[in-house]
Amino acid sequence: MELNNYLTISSSTSVIVDKSSDGDFLRIDFNLSFPALSCEFASVDVSDVLGTNRLNITKTIRKFSIDHDLRSIGSEFHSEPILHDIKHGDDFDGEVGEGSVLITDRNFDQYSYQFPILVINFYAPWCYWSNRLKSSWESAAKIIRERYDPEVDGRIILGRVDCTREVDLCRRHHIQGYPSIRIFRKGSDVREDHGHHDHESYYGDRDTESLVKTVEGLVVPLRIGSRKSDNSTQNAKRPAPMTGGCRIEGYVRVKKVPGNLIISAHSGSHSFDSSEMNMSHVISHLSFGMKVSPKMMNDAKRLIPYIGGSHDKLNGRSFINHRDADANVTIEHYLQVVKTEVVARRSSREYKLLEEYEYTAHSSLVQSVYIPVAKFHFELSPMQVLITENPKSFSHFVTNVCAIIGGVFTVAGILDSILHNTIRMMKKVELGKNY
């Protein structure tokens, strides 16, 4: 019993003012999957009560296009930020002549297979940016039509798609922001079981001159043995998202004050239809602080069996908004974060065995007035839980063992003495009777 008591690990728990030694910033690691948010516009933003606002964090974030089963499609999606404000043409209030062809669900395949290069403006009539592009787009389409007559040259044509009318066509090409300019190349538009075309998105300037220059760069072949091209044009074009979903993984560093981690659709030159946006997501991982290794967690659980039960409380949970039931819904998570520190003692020395942040979570779906987002409200407690191991002294164990052994011999001696004296008295009584 004494040996079992010596080998049993005991601890004491106390709540103290947070004495964090990890600085003024806290790391948040996450792996979130959004089946209906395109990587093209997915943005990770951070804000706090001190007025910090960081938009579209990219350095520590990775994005991958995913299908409806949350499986990655293709390599990492790179969405480098535009280094300058997009230039638009002069505002034109009069009637704009139509230079581009009207593309519909019925004639899309016809144009995409007839022309080696098809450049389409996916727009919405109610969109501010679409209306600003309209004049420049139609003017550029007229110039290209004059220089590269579709009937004679037949190498390129510019088209337009009204996404309020051709809803299925726009969904098939994962159009979530307006206007979206896509470049389709004959021979690279291979249809797969996912129903998408491999093509590029254009993010450059939207004035007539820039559009014409970009389009002509697509038509005129490069010189043999030369790969030199206009850097501004190359930077303005990037592969279009292959699917309408996105997995976002990485980490951000935030100040240790109440704040928000927000995932949203963001662009400085696109409009979004909030009624068509669905911010449903699956949380594969969400944790605060540095990642805890399995070995370190197992060592801590030997001391405290219940430790670590809330540092990944939301992992594996799904938050789905059924669009048929409701639209314009923001999914909010309220997280109360508390630091837990486990201190072990060995050879009269103390060392930190584990430092983790556990949290409680409450989630809700809220009707949104603006663009729906996925929001994580986090609030760090000014207190921390300190768990300290209380090791037993070996000398105390030896003393108790000696006391037990000595006590056993003493009791045994007393019992032996009583038994011996009792036998002697009984013999004396027997002798007295004989006389």
N, C-alpha and C positions, 0 to 999 in steps of 0.2 A: 504493500500500500504506500509506504514511504517512497519507494523507488518510482512508482507510477505518478505520485504527486510531484516528484522532482522533475520527471521528464515532461509533465504536462506544461504547455506554454500558456501563460496568463498575460493579460494586457489590461490597460486602463484607457478609457476614452474621455477626452475633455474637449470643450469648445473654447477656443481662444481667438483673439483678434488676429486676422491674417498677417502673418509675418513672412510673406512670400519672398524668396530669394531669387526668383526668376525674372525680375525686372518689372517694368510697367506695361508690358505687352503680353498678350495671351494668343496662343496659336489655336486656330480652329481647322481641323481636318475634316474633309467631307467627300462623299462620293454619291452624287444624286443623279437619277435618271428621269428625264422628262420625255415621255412618249410623243407629246404634241408641241414641243418647242424646238424650233430649228436652231442648229448650231450657228447659223448665219447671223442671228440676232441675239442669241443667248448672252446675257451679261451678268457678271457677278459684281455687286455693289456692296459697300460697307458704309455705315453711318453710325454716329454715337451722339450722346447728349452734350458733348463738348464742341459740337459743330463740325466734326470731321466728316467729310463726304468724299469717298473714293469710288469713282465710277469705272465700270468695265475693266476690272483687274485682269491682267493677262499673263504676267510674268510667272506666277506660281499656279496657274490654272491650265488644265488640259481639257480639250473637248473632243468627243467622238460621236459621229452620227450613229444612231441606233435604230433598229426596226421595232415593230410592235411587240416583239418578244424580248426587248431590251438587249439584244445582241449587237455588238459593234459591227458596223459595215464600213470596210475600208480602213485607211490609216487615220491618224490624228487630223482633226479639222483645224487648220490654222486661220485665224481671223485677225490678221494684223490691223491695228488701228490706222485709219486714214490720217496722214500727217498734216493735212490742211483742210480748211473748209471747202466743201464742194462748190464749185463755181457754176452758177446758172446763167442762162441767157437773159436778155432784157425782157421785162414783163410786156406782154402783148394782150391788150384788151379786146382787139377786134376778132373777126372770124379767122380761124386757122385752117388753111387748106390741108387736105389729107394727102400726104406723100407716102405714108406707109400703108401696107395692106392689112385688112381686118382678118385676124386669125381667130378661128373658132375650133371647137372640139371636132367638128366634121372635116375641116380642111387642114388641120395641123400636120397630119402625116403626109399629106400631099406636098405641102410647102417644104417640110423638113427633109424629104427625100428628093425633091426636085432640085433644090438649090444647095450647093456645097456649104454655104454659110447662111444661116438664118438668125437674125438678131431681133429679139422680141422685147417690147416694152409691156410688161404686165402692170396694169394700172387700175386705179379705182376713181370714178368720176368725182367722188366726194373728197378725195385726198388733196391736201394743199400742195404737197411736193409733186404729185402727178400733174396737177394743173400748171405748175411752174415749168415742168419738163415738156409739156405738150407742144408748145410753139417751136422749141429747139429741135425736138424729136422729128416733127413733121418737116421742118426745114432741112434737116440733115437727110431725111429719107428722100426728099425731092432731089437733093444734090447727088446722092448716091445713085438714084434711079437714072438721072441724066448721064452720069459718068459711066455707069455699069448697067446699061439697058437690060432688064430682065429677059426681053425677047431675043436680044442679040448676044449679049455677054453671058448672062445667066449664072454668074458666080455668086451673087449675094443679093439679098433682099431684106428690107426692114419691115417688121410687122408690129402690130399692137393687139393686146388682148384685154378686154374689159372683164375684170375678175368679178364684178357684180353680176355679170350675165353668164360667163363661162366658169362657174364655180368649180365644177369637177376637173376641168383642165388645169386650173390654177392649183387645186389641191394635189393633183397628180405630180405637179412639178414643185410642190412644197413652197408655194408663194405665201409668205406670212407678213411681208412688209411691202408697202407700195410707195413709189414704183420700184419694180425689180427688173433690171435689164439682164437678159440671159442670152448667151451666145451658143448656138447649136451648130455643130460641125458635122457634115455628112461623113459617115464612116465611123464616127466616134459615139454615135447616139445608139449604142447597143442596148436593146431592151433586155432586162433580166426579169427574174420572177418577182422582183420588188416593184416593177412597173415604172422605173425611172429612166431618164436619159442622162448620159454622162455629158455634162456641159459646164460652161463657165459663167460666173457672175461678173458684172461690170460695176465697179464702185468709184469710177473716176468722175471728172468734171462733166457737167450736163449742159454746157453751152453748145451751140451748133458747131463751132470750129473744133472743139475737142472731140465731139461725137464723130464728125467726119474723119478726123485724123485717126481715131481709133479704128473705125470701120475699114478705112483704106489700108491700115496696117494689117488687117486680117486678110485682105484680098491679095495684095501685092506679095508674091512669094519672096522669101529671103534668098540672098545670093548663095550660090553653092559654096560650101565650106565656111560660111559666115553665120554666126548665131547672134550677132549684135543686133539689138533692138532698142527701141525707146524705153528707158527705165520707167518713165512715168506711166506709159501704157501697160507695161508688164505689172507694175505695182497696183494698177487699177483693176486688173483681172485676177480672179482667183477661182478655183474649182467651186462649183455650186454644191450645196449640201445634197447628199445622195438620198437622204430620207428626211422625214419631217420631225424626227426625234433627236434628242441629244443627251449624252451622258457627260456630266461635268464633274471633274475630280481635281483635287489639289488641296491647297490650304491658303489661309489668309492670317495675317497678324493684326489683332485689334487691341485697342487700349482697354485696360481693366476698369471699364465704366459701362453702364447700361448702353446697349446699342443694338444694331440690326444688321443681319446678313440677308441680302435681298437678291433673289434670282429673278430676272425679268427680261423682256424683249426690249432692246434699247438700240436706237439709232438717231443720229442727228439730222438725217436727211430722208427718213422713211416714216410713213404713217402706218398704224396698226388698227385693225378692226377688233375692238375689245370683245365684241359678241362672238367672234370666231376663235378667240384664244382660250386655251385650256391649259392650266398650270398644274395638272395632275402630276405627281411624281412619286418615285420610290426611293427611299433612303437606304442605301447599302451600307453607308458608314457616316457617322457624325460623332466627333469627339472633341474635347477641349484639352489643351495642354499637349506636351510631347507624347508621342506614341509609347505605350507601355508594352514591353516585350512579354511574350507568354511566360518565359522563365521567371521574370521579375514578378509577374502576377501570381504565378504558382507559389513562389516563396512567400508572398504576402498572404496568400490564402491559407497557408499553414498556420500563420499567426492569427488571422481573422478570416474565418470561413466565408463570411458574407461580403467581404470587400470586393469591389469591382462590379457589383450588380447593377450600377446605374451610370457607369461611365460611357455606355453605348446603348442607352435605353431605347433610342429610336431606330437602331439598326434593324434592317429587314422589314420595316413597316411601309405600307403603301397608303397614299393619300390621293384618292381618285375622285374627280368631279365629273359626274355624268352630264355631258353637255345638253342632253335632251331635257334634263330636269331643271337645269339652271345655267345661266351665262354670267359673264363678268364677275367671276368668283375669285377672290384672293384667299389662298390657304396660308394661315398664320400659325406659327408654333411659338409658344411662350416657354422659355427655358430659365429655370432658376439654378444657377451654377454654384456649387460649393466645393472648395478645395479640401481634399483629404490627404493627410500626411501620416505615414507609418514610420515610426522610429524604432530600430532594434538596438539592443545593447549586447555587446560581446566584450568580455575581458575588461569590464568597467569603462568601456568606451561606447559612445552613441554614434550611430550612423543612420542616414536616411535610407530606408529599405524601399520605399515607394512614395511617389508624389503624383496624384492624379486628381482630375476634376470630375466629380459626379454631378448629375443634374436630374431634376424632375421636369417633366414636359407635359404641356397641355396644348392640344391642337384644335383648331376650329376653321370652318369655312365662312368667310365674310363677304357680303355683297360689296363689290367694288364700284366706285364712281368713275375711276380712271382705268388705266390699263391694269389688268389682273397681274399679280405677282405671287411668288412664293417667298414668304418672309419669316425669318427666324429672329424673334426678339430674345436677346440674352441679357441676363442681369446677374452680375457676380456678387455673391454675398461678402460683406466685409469681415465675416467670421470664417474660421476654418476648423475642421475636425482634426484633432491630434490624437493618434492612437500610439501608445507607448508600450513596448514589451516590458514585462516585469520578470526578469530572470531570477531564479532561485540560487542562492549561494551554495557552492559545493561544500564549504566548511559547515554550513548549517545542516546540509544533508548528512554529512559524516557524523556530526554531533548527535543528530536525531537517531541515526542508525546505532551508534554506540550506546545511547540512552536506552534504546529498545533492547539491544542485546544484554546490557547490564541489568535492565529491569526484568528480563526473562530469567536470567540466572538467579537474581535475588528472589523472585517469586518461587522459582523451582527449589531454591535452598530452604525457604520458609516452609514450603509444602513437605519437603523431605524431612525437615526437623520435626514438624508436627506429626508426620506419620511415624517416624522413628520413636519419638517420645510416647506416642500412644501405644505402640507395640510393647515398649518396656513397662508401662504402667499396667497393661493387661497381664503381662507375665508375672509381675509382682502380686497382683490380685490373685492369680491362680496359685502361687506359692503360699500365700496367706491362708487360703482355704484348706490346703493340704495339712498345715500344722494345726 
